[in-house]
């Protein structure tokens, strides 16, 4: 891994240089250098080396189960108070989910039944969602582990290579433990504000599980000045809609994982943090190494490829959130405060609050669907033109997922998909004609047809524009007129 910070000296080289170099405890007397560039009389104290290694292993929890370690750290980071759920709150939550289930059944054909619904404490949410977090942040963890290990192995002084030759597994384990600390602190911080099990747009819980974080729901209702019973019903509908979407389109989870992987590949580990730490390291007391190395470890996206990967991830999360937004708003039409609740939730998703910023800093992952309003405008338009069927048909195949162009121009989605469908149908017709001619012996296929037939087809996917291909939109849906500038101008209501 190259050092994008253009440091004059690699930070790991500084660390080991300070420990065993010219001014370190293992150095010889004087400033004379040997042929290797290290000080004359360079000596490594085996006892000191053993002490340092043992301290580092203990510091990063080598040997501990990373997931158990992450849960433990996250639960310690959960803000207090985190009161137990009362019997009254549990009954109110179960009733809210039952009503939301009935209303959603009228708004979408996606099944939302047979969910185990309950309220949770913040600490319980941390424990139950941690396996899901570990799954989705795995690409980021692997990227960090590889970057740190390769940098260390390639840049340590030559005199240290023999001693560290058998330590690569130790450093890999230390890196895993370091990331367990990162994700633990991040999820613990996020527990302060998260309202439902799927609010971040990731399927962190099994499809048959639906939860609300009771303490946060109460705080949110008070913040926006809406009756908590209405807020609870609206959030229950959101939780069920998210769960139903990922269950109906199981490939959607894989799409999110792919987007996360591409994003993780572009993340850079900020070794300047290690360099800063190296300048003040005390070989006899490295207990502060953990905190120093974990703050702001990831550099923000800087290259075009990194920015494209981040945009792809944000757009996918926006599409998921946009569909849920439209469906839930329709389902909760009997709630007097639905407009106020919807707007408050949109602002939460489009702008990063303190908890989300902490999560992004520690894990290098941004989960804010900034284009939620554009995605909602697209689904609202499809619903107005072809009903819930056209709105929900978007998730019948990965090829139908809206792109950046579709979010820029929601009204053109159907026309673009119809054009693609017509083109694929023409290819299928040409292929069928060529095959028929070959079987009947009536003639050879032309070179042009043969070339056309070689194209990849996907005509078994029904076009979502079937019901609108001959129609021109006569009026914009009100939600389509909303601009994305609102998102960037919104302030954090939390």
GICORJO-V462818 format. One record per residue. N is the residue number from 0. PSI is psi as a letter, one per 30 degrees, with the letter a starting at -180 (* if undefined). D_LAST is the distance of its C-alpha to the last C-alpha in Angstrom with 1 decimal. Layout:
# GICORJO-V462818
n->N psi->PSI d_last->D_LAST
n->N psi->PSI d_last->D_LAST
This chain:
# GICORJO-V462818
n->0 psi->k d_last->39.5
n->1 psi->l d_last->39.8
n->2 psi->j d_last->38.0
n->3 psi->f d_last->35.9
n->4 psi->f d_last->35.3
n->5 psi->h d_last->39.0
n->6 psi->k d_last->39.4
n->7 psi->f d_last->43.0
n->8 psi->k d_last->43.1
n->9 psi->k d_last->41.4
n->10 psi->e d_last->39.0
n->11 psi->e d_last->40.7
n->12 psi->e d_last->44.0
n->13 psi->e d_last->42.8
n->14 psi->e d_last->41.7
n->15 psi->f d_last->45.1
n->16 psi->e d_last->46.9
n->17 psi->e d_last->45.6
n->18 psi->e d_last->46.4
n->19 psi->g d_last->49.9
n->20 psi->a d_last->50.6
n->21 psi->e d_last->52.3
n->22 psi->g d_last->50.4
n->23 psi->l d_last->49.4
n->24 psi->f d_last->51.1
n->25 psi->g d_last->53.2
n->26 psi->l d_last->54.7
n->27 psi->a d_last->58.3
n->28 psi->k d_last->59.8
n->29 psi->l d_last->59.8
n->30 psi->g d_last->58.3
n->31 psi->k d_last->60.7
n->32 psi->k d_last->59.2
n->33 psi->a d_last->60.8
n->34 psi->f d_last->61.1
n->35 psi->f d_last->57.8
n->36 psi->f d_last->56.1
n->37 psi->l d_last->55.2
n->38 psi->k d_last->56.9
n->39 psi->k d_last->60.5
n->40 psi->g d_last->60.7
n->41 psi->j d_last->57.3
n->42 psi->k d_last->57.0
n->43 psi->k d_last->54.3
n->44 psi->j d_last->54.2
n->45 psi->e d_last->53.9
n->46 psi->e d_last->52.7
n->47 psi->e d_last->49.9
n->48 psi->e d_last->49.0
n->49 psi->e d_last->48.9
n->50 psi->e d_last->46.8
n->51 psi->e d_last->44.2
n->52 psi->e d_last->44.1
n->53 psi->e d_last->43.7
n->54 psi->e d_last->40.9
n->55 psi->e d_last->39.0
n->56 psi->e d_last->39.6
n->57 psi->e d_last->38.3
n->58 psi->e d_last->35.4
n->59 psi->g d_last->34.1
n->60 psi->h d_last->35.2
n->61 psi->k d_last->38.0
n->62 psi->f d_last->39.4
n->63 psi->l d_last->36.3
n->64 psi->k d_last->34.8
n->65 psi->e d_last->31.8
n->66 psi->e d_last->29.9
n->67 psi->e d_last->30.7
n->68 psi->e d_last->29.8
n->69 psi->e d_last->26.4
n->70 psi->e d_last->25.6
n->71 psi->e d_last->26.8
n->72 psi->e d_last->24.7
n->73 psi->e d_last->21.5
n->74 psi->e d_last->22.1
n->75 psi->f d_last->22.7
n->76 psi->f d_last->19.4
n->77 psi->k d_last->17.4
n->78 psi->k d_last->15.3
n->79 psi->l d_last->17.0
n->80 psi->l d_last->17.6
n->81 psi->i d_last->18.0
n->82 psi->l d_last->20.3
n->83 psi->l d_last->22.8
n->84 psi->k d_last->22.5
n->85 psi->l d_last->24.6
n->86 psi->e d_last->27.4
n->87 psi->e d_last->25.9
n->88 psi->e d_last->22.6
n->89 psi->e d_last->24.7
n->90 psi->e d_last->26.8
n->91 psi->e d_last->24.0
n->92 psi->e d_last->22.5
n->93 psi->e d_last->26.0
n->94 psi->e d_last->26.6
n->95 psi->e d_last->23.5
n->96 psi->e d_last->24.6
n->97 psi->e d_last->28.1
n->98 psi->e d_last->27.2
n->99 psi->e d_last->24.9
n->100 psi->e d_last->27.9
n->101 psi->e d_last->30.2
n->102 psi->e d_last->28.1
n->103 psi->e d_last->27.6
n->104 psi->f d_last->31.3
n->105 psi->f d_last->31.9
n->106 psi->f d_last->29.5
n->107 psi->l d_last->30.6
n->108 psi->f d_last->33.6
n->109 psi->k d_last->31.7
n->110 psi->k d_last->32.3
n->111 psi->g d_last->29.4
n->112 psi->l d_last->31.7
n->113 psi->h d_last->32.7
n->114 psi->k d_last->29.3
n->115 psi->j d_last->28.8
n->116 psi->k d_last->25.7
n->117 psi->l d_last->24.1
n->118 psi->l d_last->21.1
n->119 psi->l d_last->20.4
n->120 psi->l d_last->19.3
n->121 psi->e d_last->17.1
n->122 psi->e d_last->20.4
n->123 psi->e d_last->22.2
n->124 psi->e d_last->19.8
n->125 psi->e d_last->20.4
n->126 psi->e d_last->24.1
n->127 psi->f d_last->24.5
n->128 psi->f d_last->22.6
n->129 psi->e d_last->24.2
n->130 psi->e d_last->27.3
n->131 psi->e d_last->25.4
n->132 psi->e d_last->23.5
n->133 psi->e d_last->26.9
n->134 psi->e d_last->28.4
n->135 psi->f d_last->26.0
n->136 psi->g d_last->25.7
n->137 psi->e d_last->29.5
n->138 psi->e d_last->30.3
n->139 psi->e d_last->28.1
n->140 psi->e d_last->29.6
n->141 psi->e d_last->33.1
n->142 psi->e d_last->32.6
n->143 psi->e d_last->31.5
n->144 psi->e d_last->34.4
n->145 psi->e d_last->37.0
n->146 psi->e d_last->35.9
n->147 psi->e d_last->36.1
n->148 psi->e d_last->39.3
n->149 psi->e d_last->41.1
n->150 psi->e d_last->40.3
n->151 psi->e d_last->41.5
n->152 psi->e d_last->44.7
n->153 psi->f d_last->45.6
n->154 psi->f d_last->45.0
n->155 psi->l d_last->46.2
n->156 psi->l d_last->49.5
n->157 psi->e d_last->52.6
n->158 psi->f d_last->53.8
n->159 psi->f d_last->50.8
n->160 psi->e d_last->51.0
n->161 psi->e d_last->53.7
n->162 psi->e d_last->51.9
n->163 psi->g d_last->48.6
n->164 psi->e d_last->50.4
n->165 psi->g d_last->49.7
n->166 psi->g d_last->46.2
n->167 psi->e d_last->44.4
n->168 psi->e d_last->43.4
n->169 psi->e d_last->42.1
n->170 psi->e d_last->39.9
n->171 psi->e d_last->38.7
n->172 psi->e d_last->37.8
n->173 psi->e d_last->36.1
n->174 psi->e d_last->34.0
n->175 psi->e d_last->33.0
n->176 psi->e d_last->32.1
n->177 psi->e d_last->30.2
n->178 psi->e d_last->28.0
n->179 psi->e d_last->27.7
n->180 psi->e d_last->26.1
n->181 psi->e d_last->23.8
n->182 psi->e d_last->22.6
n->183 psi->e d_last->22.5
n->184 psi->e d_last->20.2
n->185 psi->e d_last->18.0
n->186 psi->e d_last->17.8
n->187 psi->e d_last->17.4
n->188 psi->e d_last->14.3
n->189 psi->f d_last->12.9
n->190 psi->f d_last->13.7
n->191 psi->f d_last->10.9
n->192 psi->f d_last->8.4
n->193 psi->k d_last->11.1
n->194 psi->e d_last->12.1
n->195 psi->l d_last->15.7
n->196 psi->f d_last->18.5
n->197 psi->g d_last->18.5
n->198 psi->e d_last->15.0
n->199 psi->f d_last->15.6
n->200 psi->g d_last->18.7
n->201 psi->k d_last->21.3
n->202 psi->i d_last->23.8
n->203 psi->f d_last->23.1
n->204 psi->l d_last->24.9
n->205 psi->l d_last->28.3
n->206 psi->f d_last->28.5
n->207 psi->g d_last->29.7
n->208 psi->k d_last->26.6
n->209 psi->k d_last->23.5
n->210 psi->l d_last->20.8
n->211 psi->k d_last->17.6
n->212 psi->j d_last->15.8
n->213 psi->e d_last->16.3
n->214 psi->e d_last->14.3
n->215 psi->e d_last->11.0
n->216 psi->e d_last->12.2
n->217 psi->e d_last->12.9
n->218 psi->e d_last->9.6
n->219 psi->e d_last->7.9
n->220 psi->e d_last->11.0
n->221 psi->e d_last->10.9
n->222 psi->e d_last->7.5
n->223 psi->g d_last->9.1
n->224 psi->h d_last->12.5
n->225 psi->k d_last->14.4
n->226 psi->k d_last->17.0
n->227 psi->f d_last->16.1
n->228 psi->e d_last->19.4
n->229 psi->e d_last->18.5
n->230 psi->e d_last->15.2
n->231 psi->e d_last->17.3
n->232 psi->e d_last->20.0
n->233 psi->e d_last->17.9
n->234 psi->e d_last->16.3
n->235 psi->e d_last->19.9
n->236 psi->e d_last->21.3
n->237 psi->e d_last->19.0
n->238 psi->e d_last->20.1
n->239 psi->e d_last->23.7
n->240 psi->e d_last->23.7
n->241 psi->e d_last->22.5
n->242 psi->e d_last->25.1
n->243 psi->e d_last->27.8
n->244 psi->e d_last->27.3
n->245 psi->f d_last->27.9
n->246 psi->e d_last->30.7
n->247 psi->e d_last->32.4
n->248 psi->i d_last->32.1
n->249 psi->f d_last->32.7
n->250 psi->f d_last->33.3
n->251 psi->e d_last->29.7
n->252 psi->e d_last->28.7
n->253 psi->e d_last->31.5
n->254 psi->e d_last->30.2
n->255 psi->e d_last->26.8
n->256 psi->e d_last->28.8
n->257 psi->e d_last->31.0
n->258 psi->e d_last->28.2
n->259 psi->e d_last->26.7
n->260 psi->e d_last->30.3
n->261 psi->e d_last->30.9
n->262 psi->e d_last->27.6
n->263 psi->e d_last->28.6
n->264 psi->f d_last->32.0
n->265 psi->f d_last->30.8
n->266 psi->k d_last->28.6
n->267 psi->k d_last->30.4
n->268 psi->k d_last->30.4
n->269 psi->j d_last->30.0
n->270 psi->f d_last->33.2
n->271 psi->f d_last->32.8
n->272 psi->e d_last->30.6
n->273 psi->e d_last->33.7
n->274 psi->e d_last->35.9
n->275 psi->e d_last->33.9
n->276 psi->e d_last->34.2
n->277 psi->e d_last->37.9
n->278 psi->f d_last->38.8
n->279 psi->g d_last->38.0
n->280 psi->k d_last->38.9
n->281 psi->j d_last->41.1
n->282 psi->f d_last->43.3
n->283 psi->f d_last->43.9
n->284 psi->j d_last->40.2
n->285 psi->g d_last->37.8
n->286 psi->f d_last->35.2
n->287 psi->f d_last->32.7
n->288 psi->e d_last->33.3
n->289 psi->e d_last->30.6
n->290 psi->e d_last->27.6
n->291 psi->e d_last->29.0
n->292 psi->f d_last->29.7
n->293 psi->f d_last->26.4
n->294 psi->j d_last->24.1
n->295 psi->h d_last->23.5
n->296 psi->f d_last->26.3
n->297 psi->k d_last->25.7
n->298 psi->k d_last->26.4
n->299 psi->l d_last->24.3
n->300 psi->k d_last->26.3
n->301 psi->e d_last->29.0
n->302 psi->l d_last->31.8
n->303 psi->e d_last->32.2
n->304 psi->e d_last->32.6
n->305 psi->e d_last->29.4
n->306 psi->e d_last->27.4
n->307 psi->e d_last->29.2
n->308 psi->e d_last->28.3
n->309 psi->e d_last->24.6
n->310 psi->e d_last->24.8
n->311 psi->e d_last->26.6
n->312 psi->e d_last->24.1
n->313 psi->e d_last->21.1
n->314 psi->e d_last->23.3
n->315 psi->e d_last->24.3
n->316 psi->e d_last->20.8
n->317 psi->e d_last->20.2
n->318 psi->e d_last->23.4
n->319 psi->e d_last->22.4
n->320 psi->e d_last->19.0
n->321 psi->e d_last->20.8
n->322 psi->e d_last->23.5
n->323 psi->e d_last->21.2
n->324 psi->e d_last->19.2
n->325 psi->e d_last->22.6
n->326 psi->e d_last->24.3
n->327 psi->e d_last->21.6
n->328 psi->e d_last->21.2
n->329 psi->e d_last->25.0
n->330 psi->e d_last->25.3
n->331 psi->h d_last->23.0
n->332 psi->f d_last->24.8
n->333 psi->f d_last->25.8
n->334 psi->k d_last->22.3
n->335 psi->e d_last->21.9
n->336 psi->g d_last->18.1
n->337 psi->e d_last->18.1
n->338 psi->e d_last->17.4
n->339 psi->e d_last->14.3
n->340 psi->e d_last->13.1
n->341 psi->e d_last->14.3
n->342 psi->e d_last->12.7
n->343 psi->e d_last->9.1
n->344 psi->e d_last->10.2
n->345 psi->e d_last->12.0
n->346 psi->e d_last->9.2
n->347 psi->e d_last->7.5
n->348 psi->e d_last->11.1
n->349 psi->f d_last->12.2
n->350 psi->k d_last->10.0
n->351 psi->k d_last->9.7
n->352 psi->a d_last->6.9
n->353 psi->e d_last->8.8
n->354 psi->e d_last->10.1
n->355 psi->e d_last->11.3
n->356 psi->e d_last->12.9
n->357 psi->e d_last->14.6
n->358 psi->e d_last->15.9
n->359 psi->e d_last->17.2
n->360 psi->e d_last->18.9
n->361 psi->e d_last->20.5
n->362 psi->f d_last->21.7
n->363 psi->g d_last->22.0
n->364 psi->k d_last->20.3
n->365 psi->k d_last->17.7
n->366 psi->g d_last->16.4
n->367 psi->j d_last->14.6
n->368 psi->i d_last->16.8
n->369 psi->f d_last->16.6
n->370 psi->h d_last->19.4
n->371 psi->e d_last->18.1
n->372 psi->e d_last->19.1
n->373 psi->e d_last->22.5
n->374 psi->e d_last->23.1
n->375 psi->e d_last->22.2
n->376 psi->e d_last->24.6
n->377 psi->e d_last->27.2
n->378 psi->e d_last->27.1
n->379 psi->e d_last->27.0
n->380 psi->e d_last->30.1
n->381 psi->e d_last->31.9
n->382 psi->e d_last->31.3
n->383 psi->f d_last->32.7
n->384 psi->e d_last->35.7
n->385 psi->g d_last->36.7
n->386 psi->a d_last->34.7
n->387 psi->f d_last->32.6
n->388 psi->e d_last->35.4
n->389 psi->e d_last->34.9
n->390 psi->e d_last->31.1
n->391 psi->f d_last->31.5
n->392 psi->f d_last->34.5
n->393 psi->e d_last->32.4
n->394 psi->g d_last->31.9
n->395 psi->f d_last->35.6
n->396 psi->k d_last->36.4
n->397 psi->e d_last->34.6
n->398 psi->f d_last->36.5
n->399 psi->f d_last->34.8
n->400 psi->k d_last->31.2
n->401 psi->k d_last->29.9
n->402 psi->a d_last->30.3
n->403 psi->e d_last->28.7
n->404 psi->e d_last->31.4
n->405 psi->e d_last->30.5
n->406 psi->e d_last->26.9
n->407 psi->e d_last->28.3
n->408 psi->i d_last->30.8
n->409 psi->e d_last->29.8
n->410 psi->f d_last->32.9
n->411 psi->g d_last->35.2
n->412 psi->e d_last->34.2
n->413 psi->e d_last->36.9
n->414 psi->e d_last->39.6
n->415 psi->e d_last->38.9
n->416 psi->e d_last->39.0
n->417 psi->e d_last->42.1
n->418 psi->e d_last->43.8
n->419 psi->e d_last->43.2
n->420 psi->e d_last->44.4
n->421 psi->e d_last->47.5
n->422 psi->e d_last->48.3
n->423 psi->e d_last->48.1
n->424 psi->e d_last->50.3
n->425 psi->e d_last->52.9
n->426 psi->e d_last->52.9
n->427 psi->e d_last->53.5
n->428 psi->e d_last->56.3
n->429 psi->e d_last->58.0
n->430 psi->e d_last->57.7
n->431 psi->e d_last->59.2
n->432 psi->e d_last->62.1
n->433 psi->e d_last->62.9
n->434 psi->e d_last->63.0
n->435 psi->e d_last->65.1
n->436 psi->e d_last->67.6
n->437 psi->e d_last->67.9
n->438 psi->e d_last->68.7
n->439 psi->f d_last->71.1
n->440 psi->g d_last->72.9
n->441 psi->f d_last->72.8
n->442 psi->l d_last->71.8
n->443 psi->l d_last->69.7
n->444 psi->k d_last->66.2
n->445 psi->l d_last->65.8
n->446 psi->e d_last->64.2
n->447 psi->e d_last->61.5
n->448 psi->e d_last->60.7
n->449 psi->e d_last->60.8
n->450 psi->e d_last->58.4
n->451 psi->e d_last->56.1
n->452 psi->f d_last->56.3
n->453 psi->f d_last->55.1
n->454 psi->l d_last->51.6
n->455 psi->k d_last->48.9
n->456 psi->l d_last->48.2
n->457 psi->h d_last->45.6
n->458 psi->f d_last->46.9
n->459 psi->f d_last->46.2
n->460 psi->k d_last->42.6
n->461 psi->k d_last->42.5
n->462 psi->k d_last->41.2
n->463 psi->f d_last->38.1
n->464 psi->g d_last->39.8
n->465 psi->e d_last->42.9
n->466 psi->f d_last->42.0
n->467 psi->g d_last->41.0
n->468 psi->f d_last->43.4
n->469 psi->g d_last->45.6
n->470 psi->k d_last->42.9
n->471 psi->k d_last->41.3
n->472 psi->k d_last->37.9
n->473 psi->f d_last->38.7
n->474 psi->k d_last->35.3
n->475 psi->k d_last->31.9
n->476 psi->k d_last->29.3
n->477 psi->e d_last->26.7
n->478 psi->f d_last->23.9
n->479 psi->f d_last->26.1
n->480 psi->f d_last->25.9
n->481 psi->k d_last->22.3
n->482 psi->l d_last->22.1
n->483 psi->f d_last->20.1
n->484 psi->f d_last->19.6
n->485 psi->e d_last->16.8
n->486 psi->e d_last->14.8
n->487 psi->f d_last->15.5
n->488 psi->f d_last->14.9
n->489 psi->k d_last->11.5
n->490 psi->l d_last->8.9
n->491 psi->j d_last->5.4
n->492 psi->f d_last->3.7
n->493 psi->* d_last->0.0
